[in-house]
């Protein structure tokens, strides 16, 4: 038994078969008639208000380009952060969440101990892609000095006390649902990522899947509790994103 990203202790935290078997039936009106991502220009809070809780996949172009994190965040940034804040590593091992995906890493310590040749995916090295939640206040405080909540979100929208970092190469997340309590936003800070979305199986007769490409500086919003999704990073590119919930 361990804590989830929401800070709630739960059994079988990585058992998607159990989650899938017990998830509620989806409301197919959420995906009915949606066959592409809703692409918006960098938008004001007032302009975004009508879309904020629509549950449609939304891509706001260039909304994170001005964030200092677009330049400051890197593998070495986070390695230094975790090595210089007491309790940072322990937080991912005891309270936060470490996502290994298809890698051979057992902890974030393993990730930041990899040789530089693998960090930069030199010829002959194995690809890697990982993520983790940042629920440890000293780490989150430093991170949030480099970015802010997306400026177009409603002023009264709750911002989670946990932010995620995802980084690495090639295959991102496999097709899955997220078991979270709110809508999700994700800012693509480096690299290009292709998202593929599929409706729940019970909605396949009225909804359809599709895919789209996210560029550096874009912010993508999705109800990851309803849309099955996977991601793939363009060949040879390093992808780094920051993500959180709102609602």
Secondary structure, 3 states (H helix, E strand, C coil): CEECCCCCEECCCCCHHHHHHHCCCCCHHHCCCCCCCEEECCCCHHHHHHHCCCCCCEEECCCCCCCCHHHHCCHHHHHHHHHHCCCHHHHHHHCCCEECCCCCCCCHHHHHCCCHHHHCCCCCCCCCEEEEEECCHHHHHHHCCCCCCCCCCCCCCCECCCEEEEEECCECCCCECCCCCCEEEEEEEECCEEEEEECCHHHCCCCCCEEEEECCCCEEEECCCCCEEEEEECCCCCEEEEEEEEC
